[in-house]
Amino acid sequence: MTTLMRAWVMEAFDEPLVLRHVPIPEPGAHQVRVRVLTSSVNPVDVAVSKGLFRGMYEYRFPAIQGRDFAGTVEAVGPGVTLFAPGDEVFGMVKRAFIGEGTFAEYVVLEEDRYLVARPPALPRAEAGALGLIGVTAIQCVDALDLERGTVFINGATGSVGSFALQIARARGLRVIATARPGDEEAHVRSLGADDTVDWSAGEVAASVRKLSSDVRGVIDLVSRDRESFLSIARIAQPGGVAVTTLGAAPAEPVDGVALRNIHSESDPVLLRRAAELMVDGTVRLRLADTFELDRLEDAFACPVTERRAVRSMLRLLTWAATAAHANGEKAAVAATGHGLARWQLLDLLGGDGMTVPAAARELRQSRQATQRLVDALEGSGLVERVSNPGHRTSPIFRTASGAQVTLAALDE
């Protein structure tokens, strides 16, 4: 097995992330090595990459970025009892420092902290985007400690806000959500919002009070400074609770409203709860875009705001497959270019992208997509191109395990 992996690293402050080949980490005692297959880009990842957490966390350069992940356990260290090689897992990595993240092909984790088993009913793509937002949303709603009443969510169209909205509704709470008329309002109402206020019209607090005089809980995912947060927090009635994920809450209550700062934690109990909410249909996620690992910069460049609807800010990252050949050899498949869907490459390699079948396979697609796939395969070093007499435009490849693959375009 190769000793190097691809990873996006930050080498110094005020420098962009760069894709590097770095040593594959080895698991120590009570640690597992996970082959990362999907991850996601959240606003906090962009902030971390810009160095905005300096002074709060140590950046261990070269610092591998990324928090969310889903994948398979590939190796375990001494004393591991919770997982075995081949186990499907997902989770969220939030360490006491910046580095050793999940924007890489492999990550080493403590077995009892950052990961849990992925339920078969939870798709890997969604699991790779679930950890951070699921844990944060659960913490926000739990902190309100409400069995009934009205909740106001400022930032309901974002990923955390959308998740929290659905949890609150499932608990029987009435939800007022921020959303502009049109797609944003349609989005939050599809998730169960009872009422909406147009955040772009100004006077959000006054608009909420017109809808309800009995708001018991506030979740503010937007206000970054103390005064802005306090103006939103005062929407809650005395005895209520207001929470923020942006560190804007002072220690003391305001007008009888308790204030809480929510800091997402890598908690296996919360990860399992998030998975259960997805599996039982209480909560659903909407993935906006999918990028291969090599295109992390494109994912970061997508416009993101806390108010964005429909897309919900979830940008999924997928890793090109690692082919486990019949003779036991392993080699990384080169990431495909923009426009080539990941399923095409996985289908070519067989099943879930893990095993190359011994039988011949034929993958039919458009001529343009076929050419992109041919270019990707020829550049991967995993296959040998063999001739196809009498049919120039349908190339045949042979894998290291002897499998023969013919690519035939639909328009041939």
C-alpha positions as CSV (number, residue, x, y, z in Angstrom):
1,M,0.0,0.0,0.0
2,T,1.2,3.5,-0.8
3,T,2.4,5.5,2.2
4,L,1.1,8.8,0.9
5,M,-2.4,10.3,0.7
6,R,-3.9,13.4,-0.8
7,A,-5.0,16.1,1.7
8,W,-5.9,19.8,1.7
9,V,-3.5,21.6,4.0
10,M,-3.0,25.1,5.3
11,E,0.7,25.7,5.5
12,A,0.7,29.1,7.1
13,F,-1.7,31.9,8.0
14,D,-2.8,34.1,5.1
15,E,-2.1,31.3,2.6
16,P,-4.7,29.4,0.6
17,L,-5.3,25.7,1.1
18,V,-3.2,23.5,-1.1
19,L,-3.6,19.9,-2.2
20,R,-0.5,17.9,-1.1
21,H,0.6,14.4,-0.8
22,V,1.3,13.7,2.9
23,P,2.0,10.6,4.9
24,I,-0.9,8.3,5.7
25,P,-1.4,8.5,9.5
26,E,-1.0,5.3,11.5
27,P,-3.5,4.5,14.3
28,G,-2.2,4.4,17.8
29,A,-3.7,2.7,20.9
30,H,-7.5,2.9,20.9
31,Q,-7.5,4.7,17.5
32,V,-8.9,3.8,14.1
33,R,-7.9,4.9,10.6
34,V,-10.9,5.8,8.5
35,R,-10.8,5.9,4.7
36,V,-12.8,9.1,4.1
37,L,-15.3,8.7,1.2
38,T,-17.5,11.8,1.7
39,S,-17.3,15.0,3.6
40,S,-18.9,18.4,3.4
41,V,-18.0,22.1,3.4
42,N,-19.6,24.3,6.0
43,P,-19.2,28.0,6.7
44,V,-17.0,27.2,9.6
45,D,-14.5,25.4,7.3
46,V,-14.2,28.5,5.2
47,A,-13.6,30.6,8.3
48,V,-11.0,28.2,9.6
49,S,-9.2,28.3,6.3
50,K,-9.0,32.0,6.4
51,G,-7.3,31.9,9.8
52,L,-10.2,33.4,11.6
53,F,-9.8,31.0,14.6
54,R,-6.3,32.1,15.4
55,G,-6.1,33.2,19.0
56,M,-8.8,30.7,19.9
57,Y,-7.2,27.5,18.6
58,E,-3.7,26.4,17.8
59,Y,-3.1,25.9,14.1
60,R,-0.7,22.9,13.7
61,F,0.9,23.6,10.4
62,P,0.7,22.0,7.9
63,A,-2.9,21.8,9.1
64,I,-5.3,19.4,7.3
65,Q,-8.8,21.0,7.2
66,G,-12.3,19.5,7.4
67,R,-14.7,18.3,10.1
68,D,-17.5,16.1,8.6
69,F,-16.9,12.7,7.2
70,A,-18.3,9.3,6.3
71,G,-16.3,6.3,5.2
72,T,-15.0,2.9,6.2
73,V,-12.6,1.8,9.0
74,E,-9.5,0.6,7.3
75,A,-7.2,-0.2,10.2
76,V,-7.4,-0.3,14.0
77,G,-4.7,0.3,16.6
78,P,-4.0,-1.8,19.8
79,G,-6.9,-2.1,22.2
80,V,-9.7,-1.1,19.8
81,T,-12.9,-2.9,20.7
82,L,-15.7,-0.7,19.2
83,F,-14.8,-1.0,15.5
84,A,-13.2,-3.4,13.0
85,P,-11.8,-3.0,9.5
86,G,-14.6,-2.7,7.0
87,D,-17.1,-1.0,9.4
88,E,-19.1,1.8,7.8
89,V,-18.8,4.9,10.0
90,F,-19.5,8.7,10.0
91,G,-18.9,11.5,12.4
92,M,-17.5,15.0,13.0
93,V,-14.0,15.9,14.1
94,K,-13.5,18.9,16.3
95,R,-10.2,18.8,18.1
96,A,-8.6,21.1,20.6
97,F,-6.5,22.4,17.7
98,I,-6.8,23.0,14.0
99,G,-5.4,20.2,12.0
100,E,-5.7,16.4,11.3
101,G,-9.0,17.1,9.6
102,T,-11.1,15.2,7.1
103,F,-10.4,16.9,3.8
104,A,-8.0,14.0,3.2
105,E,-8.2,10.4,2.0
106,Y,-7.6,9.1,5.5
107,V,-8.0,10.3,9.1
108,V,-7.0,8.7,12.4
109,L,-9.5,9.1,15.2
110,E,-10.0,8.0,18.8
111,E,-12.5,5.2,18.7
112,D,-14.8,6.5,21.4
113,R,-15.1,10.2,20.5
114,Y,-15.4,11.3,16.9
115,L,-17.2,8.5,15.1
116,V,-20.2,6.1,15.3
117,A,-21.4,3.3,13.1
118,R,-23.3,4.5,10.0
119,P,-26.8,2.9,9.9
120,P,-27.4,1.0,6.7
121,A,-30.5,3.1,6.1
122,L,-28.5,6.4,6.2
123,P,-26.9,7.0,2.8
124,R,-23.2,7.7,2.8
125,A,-23.6,11.0,1.0
126,E,-26.0,12.3,3.7
127,A,-23.9,10.9,6.5
128,G,-20.9,12.8,5.2
129,A,-22.8,16.0,5.6
130,L,-24.6,15.2,8.8
131,G,-22.1,15.4,11.7
132,L,-21.6,19.1,12.3
133,I,-25.0,20.4,11.5
134,G,-26.8,17.5,13.2
135,V,-24.9,17.8,16.4
136,T,-25.2,21.6,16.5
137,A,-28.9,21.7,15.8
138,I,-29.7,19.1,18.4
139,Q,-27.6,21.1,21.0
140,C,-29.5,24.3,20.1
141,V,-33.0,22.7,20.5
142,D,-32.0,20.8,23.6
143,A,-30.7,24.0,25.3
144,L,-34.2,25.6,24.9
145,D,-35.6,22.8,27.1
146,L,-39.2,23.3,25.9
147,E,-42.1,20.9,25.8
148,R,-44.5,23.4,24.3
149,G,-44.7,27.0,23.1
150,T,-43.2,29.0,20.2
151,V,-39.6,29.1,19.0
152,F,-38.1,31.7,16.7
153,I,-35.2,30.6,14.5
154,N,-33.1,33.4,13.0
155,G,-31.2,31.8,10.1
156,A,-33.7,29.1,9.4
157,T,-32.8,28.7,5.8
158,G,-29.2,27.6,6.6
159,S,-28.2,24.0,7.1
160,V,-28.2,24.1,11.0
161,G,-31.4,26.2,11.0
162,S,-33.2,23.9,8.7
163,F,-32.2,20.9,10.8
164,A,-33.2,22.7,14.1
165,L,-36.5,23.7,12.6
166,Q,-37.5,20.1,11.8
167,I,-36.5,18.9,15.3
168,A,-38.5,21.7,17.0
169,R,-41.6,20.8,14.9
170,A,-41.2,17.1,15.7
171,R,-41.3,18.0,19.4
172,G,-44.6,19.8,18.9
173,L,-43.2,23.3,19.1
174,R,-44.6,26.2,17.0
175,V,-41.8,27.6,14.8
176,I,-41.4,31.1,13.4
177,A,-38.6,31.2,10.9
178,T,-36.8,33.9,9.0
179,A,-37.3,33.7,5.2
180,R,-37.8,36.0,2.3
181,P,-40.9,35.5,0.3
182,G,-40.5,33.1,-2.6
183,D,-38.1,30.1,-2.5
184,E,-36.9,30.8,1.0
185,E,-40.4,30.8,2.4
186,A,-41.3,27.8,0.4
187,H,-38.2,26.0,1.8
188,V,-38.9,26.6,5.5
189,R,-42.6,25.9,5.2
190,S,-41.8,22.6,3.5
191,L,-39.8,21.7,6.6
192,G,-42.8,22.6,8.9
193,A,-42.4,26.3,9.8
194,D,-45.7,27.7,11.0
195,D,-45.0,31.3,10.2
196,T,-42.2,33.3,8.6
197,V,-40.8,36.8,8.8
198,D,-38.9,38.5,6.0
199,W,-35.4,39.2,7.3
200,S,-34.6,41.5,4.4
201,A,-37.4,43.9,5.3
202,G,-35.7,44.9,8.6
203,E,-37.3,45.1,12.1
204,V,-37.1,41.3,12.5
205,A,-37.9,41.5,16.2
206,A,-41.0,43.7,15.7
207,S,-42.2,41.3,12.9
208,V,-41.9,38.3,15.2
209,R,-43.8,40.1,18.1
210,K,-46.7,40.8,15.7
211,L,-47.0,37.0,15.1
212,S,-46.6,35.9,18.7
213,S,-46.4,37.5,22.1
214,D,-45.4,34.2,23.7
215,V,-42.0,33.2,22.2
216,R,-40.3,30.9,24.7
217,G,-37.1,30.1,22.8
218,V,-34.8,31.8,20.3
219,I,-32.2,30.2,18.2
220,D,-30.0,32.9,16.6
221,L,-27.6,31.6,13.9
222,V,-27.0,35.0,12.3
223,S,-26.0,37.7,14.8
224,R,-22.3,38.0,15.3
225,D,-22.0,40.8,17.7
226,R,-23.5,41.1,21.2
227,E,-25.9,43.9,20.7
228,S,-27.4,42.3,17.6
229,F,-27.9,39.1,19.4
230,L,-29.4,40.7,22.5
231,S,-32.0,42.5,20.3
232,I,-33.0,39.1,19.0
233,A,-32.8,37.4,22.4
234,R,-35.3,39.9,23.8
235,I,-38.0,38.4,21.6
236,A,-38.2,35.6,24.1
237,Q,-40.4,36.1,27.1
238,P,-39.0,36.3,30.6
239,G,-38.1,32.8,31.7
240,G,-37.3,31.8,28.1
241,V,-33.9,30.9,26.6
242,A,-32.0,32.3,23.7
243,V,-29.0,30.5,22.1
244,T,-26.4,31.5,19.6
245,T,-23.8,29.5,17.7
246,L,-21.6,32.5,17.1
247,G,-20.3,33.2,20.6
248,A,-22.3,36.4,21.0
249,A,-24.1,35.6,24.3
250,P,-22.9,37.3,27.5
251,A,-22.9,35.3,30.7
252,E,-25.7,37.2,32.4
253,P,-29.4,37.0,31.4
254,V,-31.1,39.9,29.7
255,D,-34.6,40.9,30.7
256,G,-35.2,37.6,32.4
257,V,-34.1,35.6,29.3
258,A,-31.3,33.0,29.8
259,L,-28.5,33.2,27.3
260,R,-26.4,30.3,26.0
261,N,-23.5,30.0,23.6
262,I,-23.6,26.7,21.7
263,H,-20.3,25.2,20.7
264,S,-20.7,22.0,18.6
265,E,-19.0,19.0,20.2
266,S,-17.9,15.7,18.8
267,D,-20.2,13.6,20.9
268,P,-21.1,10.0,19.8
269,V,-24.4,10.2,21.6
270,L,-25.4,13.3,19.6
271,L,-24.1,11.7,16.4
272,R,-26.3,8.7,16.9
273,R,-29.3,10.9,17.7
274,A,-28.7,12.8,14.5
275,A,-28.6,9.6,12.5
276,E,-31.8,8.3,14.1
277,L,-33.6,11.5,13.2
278,M,-32.5,11.0,9.6
279,V,-33.4,7.3,9.4
280,D,-36.9,7.7,11.0
281,G,-37.7,10.5,8.6
282,T,-38.0,13.2,11.3
283,V,-35.3,15.3,9.5
284,R,-34.2,15.5,5.9
285,L,-31.1,17.1,4.3
286,R,-30.8,18.7,0.9
287,L,-27.4,18.4,-0.7
288,A,-26.7,21.4,-3.0
289,D,-23.6,20.4,-5.0
290,T,-21.1,17.6,-5.2
291,F,-17.4,18.1,-5.8
292,E,-14.5,15.7,-6.0
293,L,-11.7,16.1,-3.5
294,D,-9.5,17.8,-6.0
295,R,-12.1,20.5,-6.4
296,L,-12.3,21.7,-2.8
297,E,-11.4,25.2,-4.0
298,D,-14.6,25.2,-6.2
299,A,-16.7,24.2,-3.2
300,F,-15.2,27.0,-1.1
301,A,-15.9,29.5,-3.9
302,C,-19.6,28.8,-4.0
303,P,-21.5,31.8,-2.6
304,V,-22.7,31.1,0.9
305,T,-24.8,33.2,3.3
306,E,-26.6,32.3,6.5
307,R,-29.8,33.2,4.7
308,R,-29.5,31.0,1.7
309,A,-32.5,28.8,1.1
310,V,-33.1,25.5,-0.8
311,R,-29.4,24.8,-1.2
312,S,-29.0,24.9,2.6
313,M,-25.2,25.5,2.3
314,L,-24.4,21.7,2.1
315,R,-21.7,21.1,-0.4
316,L,-20.7,17.5,-0.5
317,L,-17.2,16.3,-1.2
318,T,-16.6,12.9,-2.6
319,W,-13.4,11.0,-2.9
320,A,-12.6,9.0,-6.0
321,A,-12.7,5.3,-5.3
322,T,-9.9,3.1,-4.1
323,A,-9.9,-0.1,-6.1
324,A,-9.2,-3.3,-4.1
325,H,-8.0,-5.6,-6.8
326,A,-8.4,-9.4,-6.7
327,N,-4.7,-9.8,-6.1
328,G,-4.9,-7.6,-3.0
329,E,-3.1,-4.6,-4.5
330,K,-4.6,-1.2,-3.9
331,A,-4.1,2.1,-5.8
332,A,-5.9,5.4,-5.7
333,V,-8.0,6.4,-8.7
334,A,-7.2,9.9,-10.0
335,A,-9.9,12.4,-9.2
336,T,-12.1,13.0,-12.3
337,G,-12.6,16.4,-13.9
338,H,-15.6,18.7,-13.6
339,G,-18.6,17.3,-15.4
340,L,-17.8,13.6,-14.8
341,A,-20.3,12.2,-12.3
342,R,-18.7,10.2,-9.5
343,W,-21.2,7.4,-10.0
344,Q,-19.8,6.8,-13.5
345,L,-16.4,6.0,-12.1
346,L,-17.8,3.9,-9.2
347,D,-20.0,1.9,-11.6
348,L,-17.0,1.3,-13.8
349,L,-15.0,-0.1,-10.9
350,G,-17.9,-2.1,-9.7
351,G,-20.5,-1.9,-6.9
352,D,-19.6,0.6,-4.3
353,G,-16.2,1.3,-5.9
354,M,-14.3,-1.0,-3.6
355,T,-13.9,-4.1,-5.7
356,V,-13.2,-4.6,-9.4
357,P,-15.3,-7.5,-10.6
358,A,-13.6,-10.3,-12.5
359,A,-16.3,-10.2,-15.2
360,A,-16.4,-7.8,-18.2
361,R,-18.5,-4.6,-17.7
362,E,-19.9,-2.2,-20.2
363,L,-20.7,1.4,-19.2
364,R,-22.9,3.3,-21.7
365,Q,-23.0,7.1,-21.6
366,S,-22.7,10.2,-23.8
367,R,-19.7,10.5,-26.2
368,Q,-18.5,13.6,-24.3
369,A,-18.8,11.9,-20.9
370,T,-17.1,8.8,-22.3
371,Q,-14.1,10.8,-23.4
372,R,-13.8,12.4,-20.0
373,L,-13.8,9.0,-18.4
374,V,-11.3,7.7,-20.8
375,D,-9.0,10.6,-20.0
376,A,-9.4,10.0,-16.3
377,L,-8.7,6.3,-16.5
378,E,-5.7,6.7,-18.7
379,G,-4.3,9.2,-16.2
380,S,-5.0,7.0,-13.2
381,G,-2.4,4.3,-13.9
382,L,-4.9,1.7,-12.7
383,V,-5.9,0.2,-16.1
384,E,-4.3,-0.8,-19.3
385,R,-6.0,0.2,-22.6
386,V,-6.4,-2.6,-25.0
387,S,-7.4,-2.4,-28.6
388,N,-11.0,-2.8,-29.9
389,P,-10.7,-3.9,-33.6
390,G,-13.5,-2.6,-35.8
391,H,-14.9,-0.2,-33.2
392,R,-12.5,2.7,-32.7
393,T,-14.7,4.8,-30.5
394,S,-15.5,2.2,-27.8
395,P,-12.2,1.7,-25.9
396,I,-11.6,-1.4,-23.9
397,F,-9.6,-1.3,-20.6
398,R,-8.2,-4.1,-18.6
399,T,-7.8,-3.7,-14.8
400,A,-5.0,-5.2,-12.7
401,S,-7.4,-8.0,-11.6
402,G,-8.1,-9.0,-15.2
403,A,-11.5,-7.4,-15.5
404,Q,-12.3,-6.1,-18.9
405,V,-14.3,-2.9,-19.3
406,T,-15.8,-1.5,-22.6
407,L,-17.0,2.1,-22.7
408,A,-19.8,2.6,-25.3
409,A,-21.3,6.0,-25.9
410,L,-25.1,6.2,-26.1
411,D,-24.9,8.2,-29.4
412,E,-22.7,5.6,-31.2
